[in-house]
Amino acid sequence: MMEYKNIVVAVDGSKAAEKAFTKSLAVAKRNNARLILAHVVDSRNFSTAEAYDRSLSERAETYAKELLDDYVKQAEAAGLTDIVRCIEYGSPKVKIAKEIAANFEADLIMCGATGMNAVERFLIGSVSESITRYASCDVLVTR
């Protein structure tokens, strides 16, 4: 049976991500794996707004740190010891599957099925769909 050593779980504060995180705790424990908590600040969203409001990126960064701190506490409470925080900037679709997974030699990426409506999914595609398409390792999408 294959063992996962490096598990990347994509978290963004959504209910879907929360489910993926909860499931990742059990998978990491069972495999005695390192858990990489990955949050990508989608910087494309505020590049134009940034001109008007400098604090947007700072708020996004503060939110990301608090989110990951909370997840680390939960992971430690669940008995995990090998936990890594990863905050990146850019497009979550590309960063998670290509860069973060490669940087941490991930053999599994876990993410939630994103809650976008049909129109958004048609226009831009979901993050989980992109991760599945571009990842070079296993991907588990939680429902």
Buried (B, 14 or more C-beta within 10 A) or exposed (E): EEEBBBBBBBBBEEEBBBBBBEBBBEBBBEBEBBBBBBBBBBBEEBEEEEEEEEEBBEEBBEBBEEBBEBBBEBBEEBEBEBBBBBBBBBBBBBBBBBBBBEBBEBBBBBBBBBEBEEEEEEEEBBBBBBBBEBBEBBBBBBE
